[in-house]
Amino acid sequence: MAQNNSPKFVLSPSGTSLLTNQSSGDERKLVGRYANAKRLEEIASEHRKTLQDLVVRAKAKLTEADLTLASRLSAELNGIIKLYGGQIHAATPQDTHYLLCTDTWLGETTANLVAEWLRSQGLKNVEVKRQTDLQTEDIEAFRLALAELVQWCQEVLVGYRQSGYQVVFNLTGGFKSVQGFLQTLATFYADETIYIFETAKDLLRIPRLPVAMAAEETVLAHLTVFRRLALKLAVDVGTHNIAAIPETLVMSLDGAIALSPWGDLVWGETWKSLYQQRLHPSPSDRAQYGPEFERSVRDLTGDRLVYVNQRIDDLTVCLETGKNIRRLDFKPLKGNPCPPSTHEIDAWADQSAKRMFGHFENNVFVLDKLDDGLH
C-alpha cells in the first residue's frame, strides 16, 4: 500500500499488555482481579505494593527499550511502530496519538507509560484519553461510555479529517469489548484500520470502505423520538411506538428511554441529511407552526433548512427545560412591531441573517414566520 504523507491522527485503545507481558503468574492474576478498580485505594492493601512494583518494573524496562523490544512489550506500541515501518522518526511533527484507556487505575497507569515512551521517541502530540465509565463491571455504565465515544468521534475525528489528517484506528491492543466497538466506528470515522495477528510480523491494513447507512428510513419513521432522545429529552412510551424501533438503537436507563451507542452513531450519520430535505414536524407539543410559517420556509435551500430544523430543536429544549442557548437567543420583542408575534429567535447569522417570530397561545409557542430581522 502506498505511503500516505498526510499527518496522522492515530487512535489506539490501550490495555494492560505492557504489564502482563512481563508479569509472573500471580501478578497476572492480580492485574485481572483489579482490572476494574478506578482508584489505587480500591486495591486491597496487601496487593497494592505488588502491582505498584510491577508498574515500576515495567516502566524501567520500557524506558531502556529499543523499537524491537518495545514492540514485544506493548501491543499498542507494536501497532504504532509498525505503522511507521519501524521508523518512528518518520512521523510528522503534526502527527497526533490518542491512547484510549479504560476508566481504571491500571488502564490509565499503563497508558501513561506508553505515552511517556512515545514522547521520548520525539512524538510531540500524545494524549491519554481516560473514557469515563469505560470498564466491564457495569454494563449500563459501559453503554454510556460507548455513547460518549460516538459523540467524541463526531466532534473530534470529523474535524481532523476535514483538516487533512489521515485518521487511523490502531486496534492491535486494548480489550476485546472495546476493540469490537471501535471496529464498527472505524467504518465511519477512520481512513484506515490496522491490526497485527499474534504470530504475524506485518500489519494487516484495512482501508476505509464506502458504507451507506441503511438506517435513514428507520430514523425518518421515528424522527420525533430520535430528535428528543438526541436532545436528552424525555419520550412518552405511551405516545410513541418505541417497540417498532430496532432494539439495537435504543436502551432503557433507570426506566427512561435513551439512544444506545449504535443509536447515537445512526443519528450522527443521518440527521443532517434529513434536516436539509424539508421542514419536519415539531418534536414538542409546546411548539407548533402557525398557518404562515411553513410557507415562509418553503423556498429555502437545504443548508438553510438545516438551520431552521436545528433552531426548532433548540426552541424545544428552551420551552421544556428553560435552557436558552446563545445561538437560539429566544427573547421578547420590544413594543408591538409585528403582531401577532411577541417573541423572536435567531435562525442564522451568516449571509442575510434571519429571525423566526412567534407568540404564545396558552402554554404553546406558535411559530408565525421566518423573516428578516427587525431594525
Buried (B, 14 or more C-beta within 10 A) or exposed (E): EEEEEBBBBBBBBBBBBBBBBBBEEEBBEBBEEBBBBBEEEEBEEEBBEBBEEBBEBBBEBBEEBEBEEBBEBBBBBBBBBBBBEEEBEEBEEBBBBBBBBBBBBBBBBBBBBBBBBBEEBEBEBBEBBBBEBBBBEEEEBBBBBBBBBBEBBBEBBBEBBEEEBBBBBBBBBBBEBBBEBBBBBBBBBBBBBBBBEEEEEEBEEBEBEEEEBEBBEBBBEBBBBBBBBBBEBEBEBEEBEBEEBEEEBBBEEEEEBBBBBBBBBBBBBBBEBBBBEBBBEBBBEBBBBBEEBBEBBEEBEEEBBBBBBBBBBBBBBBBBEEEBEEEBBBEEBEEEEBEEBBBBBBBBEEEEEBBBBBBEEEEBBBBBBBBEEEE
